[in-house]
C-alpha cells in the first residue's frame, strides 16, 4: 500500500505539468482563433453589437474545439488501444508467489 502512495506522489508533478501544458496550449489556440476573427469582432463593434455577442463567439469556438478534441481523442484512443501495452498491477501476494532467482 505504501508503494502505491509513493508512486502516486512521484507521478503528481508530471500530472501537474501535463495539466499546465494542456492549459497553455488550449489558451494559445483560443487566442489564435480570436486573432483570426479580429475583423469580424471589429465589424460587430462598428455595428454597435453588445460585447456579450463577441464573447459568445469566442466561447462557442472554445466549446466546439473542446468537444471536437474530445471526440477525436476518444476515437484515436480506441483505435490505438490494441497497439499500446497495458499496465499490469500486482499485489504483494502476487510478488510473494513469484519464484526468486
Residue pairs with C-beta under 8 A, 6 or more apart in sequence:
26 65
26 66
29 65
30 58
30 61
30 62
30 65
33 58
33 61
33 65
34 41
34 58
34 61
37 57
37 58
37 61
40 57
41 54
41 57
44 53
44 54
45 54
